[in-house]
Amino acid sequence: MGLISAEMFPTKLSFIIFISYMGLFINQGILVTTSKSKDNSYSYSTVTVVLLTECLKLVAAVILYMKDHTVSEFTAEFIKHRKVLMLYFIPAGLYCLYNNLQFTNLANYDPTTYFLLLQLRVVVTGVVFQFLFKKHLSRVQWASVFLLTLGCIIKEISHVTKATTAAAAAQASSAEAAGAGAGEVSWLAFFNIHLVFILLQVFSSCFAGVYNEYLLKDAGCDVHIMMANVYMYVQSILCNLIALTCKGELFSAFTVAGLSALAQPSVLAIIANNAAIGIVTSLFLRTLNSILKTFASALELMFTAILCWMIFGIPVDLYTFLALLIVIAATFLYAQNPVVNKARNEVVAEAKQTDSKV
């Protein structure tokens, strides 16, 4: 067990970051669900919430950087690595899409189903991770990845079964319903617009996470972690302003009525919690890696299911129970052979240290 901990969590701080990441994401799903109206809509502008979250992240990153640096050092480093600033537009745009789809998808799925479906990103993350870092996952690692995907499929079967049953009942009560239509409803229940939104969120999450890790550990490894966050959040603010403009809400979002709708304890908690997620995620990717991040997300499922049962009365059915068991088994399997992906400057430093000893 000590060996596993040393490989997965090289320091005590990395383990704290791991636990914090899970706790904040579990809290986020519950907070967003709590803020929904009875008709599953939101009484506030979700894009504005995401924008204000990015602004809060930027302020936090600047404060944390300035704690150990001067204004002139901040300005000098910001200008010095301006090429890296431009590279952050890619993950910032993808995270912008991900954060806004979060509200859309949580309006149509309960938190447990939502988190389970998001685990489809595990396989995609593995493929993108291998491509960017040129690190091939072992058979054990791929086996654990596909076990996670199996858990997602089992949970989705539950979702489709319920939707198909409801549709079949509606057809049975209609005199005009054709007997052959039930099979069509089953396929339509699976391939609906909500599943498309989930898949879009999955792919944006995968590419954003792995590319962000690539910037932190390779292209931008010489940039201070909080300066890297500043780059990310500056680009994120720009992306969200573009999103507000495209939705035609750029000016209406900042009216007295628009801002007053945000002055709810649950909405303010969402903004604060999501800002903390941003800071912790950057520390996670710098200290650990994208593959372990997907497993941390999978472990959220167990706690989310229990908390949603306690808070919202959402039952844990047989499909969910089996899916959770598979997720836990996949996590233990992965722990036997975790991925280790250090930053380029750390690898160079270790190589120099080894050469000096020789």
GIBEL-V719686 format. One record per helix or strand of 3 or more residues. SS is the DSSP state (A for helix, B for strand). FROM is the first residue (numbers start at 1). LEN is the number of residues. If there is no record, write none. Layout:
ss: {SS | SS}
from: {FROM | FROM}
len: {LEN | LEN}
//
This chain:
ss: {A | A | A | A | A | A | A | A | A | A | A | A | A | A | A | A | A}
from: {2 | 12 | 46 | 71 | 82 | 111 | 121 | 139 | 181 | 193 | 225 | 252 | 256 | 265 | 290 | 318 | 344}
len: {7 | 23 | 21 | 10 | 25 | 8 | 13 | 34 | 10 | 27 | 22 | 3 | 5 | 23 | 22 | 18 | 14}
//
